[in-house]
């Protein structure tokens, strides 16, 4: 099992992921965002497996707002989900990951700057070490958090 960190520029993206039990990553051809690090992203994305854990963080401030258990991954869903996609009438995040379970908090679960050796800048994905998730889970244990289960 791998523990991933998925970064977002805002809480709305994480809230939508929680509500829909889905996450999406940029496509290099989706527009103005990112073209470098594409191969590194694809390698990481292809390593995402069912039952892996994903921790959701706001990029830049270290606020962790959600944790999810991955159900599966798939590419090229052309359904606009996030507000940015709906506004532009274009899918920007087609590289999707579905979740069986997510825990979400409007307030940060914790602020934790995770040391990420293989974080892929521009795509907001990286792996974290098992001992790093322990402190996040300790903080989660002390809070009352919403849970969304896929049934």
C-alpha positions in Angstrom: 0.0 0.0 0.0 1.2 3.5 -0.9 0.3 6.7 0.9 -0.1 9.5 -1.6 -0.4 13.2 -1.1 -2.7 15.1 -3.6 -2.4 18.8 -3.6 -4.9 21.4 -4.6 -4.9 25.1 -5.1 -8.1 25.5 -3.1 -10.5 23.9 -0.7 -13.4 23.8 -3.2 -11.6 21.2 -5.3 -11.1 19.0 -2.2 -14.8 19.5 -1.1 -15.9 18.5 -4.6 -13.7 15.4 -4.4 -15.3 14.5 -1.1 -18.9 15.0 -2.4 -18.3 13.0 -5.6 -15.7 10.5 -4.2 -13.4 11.4 -7.1 -10.2 13.3 -7.8 -8.7 14.5 -11.1 -5.3 15.5 -12.3 -4.4 18.0 -15.1 -3.8 16.7 -18.5 -0.8 18.2 -20.2 -3.0 19.1 -23.2 -5.9 20.5 -21.2 -4.7 24.0 -21.6 -2.6 26.5 -19.9 -1.4 24.6 -16.9 1.5 22.2 -17.1 3.7 20.4 -19.6 6.9 19.7 -17.7 7.1 16.7 -15.4 4.5 14.8 -17.6 6.4 11.5 -17.7 7.0 11.6 -13.9 3.3 12.2 -13.4 2.3 9.3 -15.7 4.7 7.0 -13.8 3.2 8.0 -10.4 -0.4 7.9 -11.7 0.2 4.4 -13.0 1.4 3.3 -9.6 -1.9 4.3 -7.9 -3.6 1.1 -6.7 -6.9 0.2 -5.0 -6.6 0.4 -1.2 -3.9 3.0 -1.4 -4.4 6.1 0.9 -4.5 9.7 -0.4 -4.1 12.7 1.9 -5.4 16.0 0.5 -3.5 19.2 1.1 -3.8 22.8 0.1 -0.6 23.6 -1.9 1.6 26.1 -0.2 0.1 26.3 3.3 0.3 22.6 4.4 -3.4 22.5 5.5 -4.7 18.9 5.3 -8.4 18.7 4.7 -9.2 15.1 3.7 -8.0 11.5 3.6 -9.4 8.9 1.3 -9.1 5.2 0.4 -8.6 4.7 -3.3 -11.1 2.5 -5.1 -9.6 2.7 -8.6 -8.1 5.0 -11.2 -9.2 5.6 -14.8 -8.4 8.1 -17.6 -10.4 10.3 -19.8 -13.7 10.9 -18.1 -15.1 13.9 -20.1 -17.6 14.9 -17.4 -17.0 18.4 -16.0 -17.0 18.1 -12.2 -15.0 21.0 -10.7 -16.3 24.6 -10.9 -13.3 25.6 -13.1 -14.3 22.9 -15.6 -18.0 23.8 -15.5 -17.1 27.5 -16.0 -14.8 26.8 -19.0 -17.1 24.1 -20.4 -14.0 21.9 -20.7 -12.6 19.0 -18.8 -9.3 20.0 -17.3 -8.7 17.1 -14.9 -9.4 13.9 -16.9 -6.9 11.7 -15.1 -9.3 10.4 -12.4 -9.1 8.5 -9.2 -12.2 7.2 -7.4 -12.6 6.6 -3.7 -14.4 4.1 -1.6 -14.2 6.3 1.5 -13.2 9.9 2.3 -12.9 11.8 5.5 -13.2 15.6 5.0 -13.1 18.7 7.2 -13.8 22.3 6.2 -11.3 23.3 8.9 -7.8 21.8 8.5 -7.4 18.5 10.1 -3.8 19.6 10.8 -1.1 21.7 9.2 1.7 19.4 8.3 4.6 20.1 5.9 5.3 16.7 4.6 8.8 16.0 3.4 8.3 14.7 -0.1 11.3 13.5 -2.0 9.4 12.5 -5.1 6.7 15.2 -5.3 5.7 16.0 -8.8 5.3 19.8 -9.0 2.6 21.0 -11.3 0.5 17.9 -10.9 0.2 17.9 -7.2 1.0 14.3 -6.5 3.7 12.6 -4.4 4.3 9.8 -1.9 4.6 10.3 1.8 6.2 8.0 4.3 4.2 5.8 6.7 5.6 7.6 9.8 4.4 11.0 8.4 0.8 9.8 8.2 0.9 8.7 11.8 0.9 12.3 13.0 -1.9 13.2 10.6 -4.0 10.3 11.9 -3.4 11.3 15.5 -4.8 14.8 14.7 -7.7 13.2 12.9 -8.5 11.0 15.9 -9.1 14.1 18.0 -11.6 15.7 15.6 -15.2 15.0 14.6 -15.1 14.8 10.8 -17.6 14.0 8.1 -17.2 10.7 6.3 -18.5 9.8 2.8 -18.7 6.1 2.0 -19.3 4.7 -1.5 -21.9 2.0 -1.2 
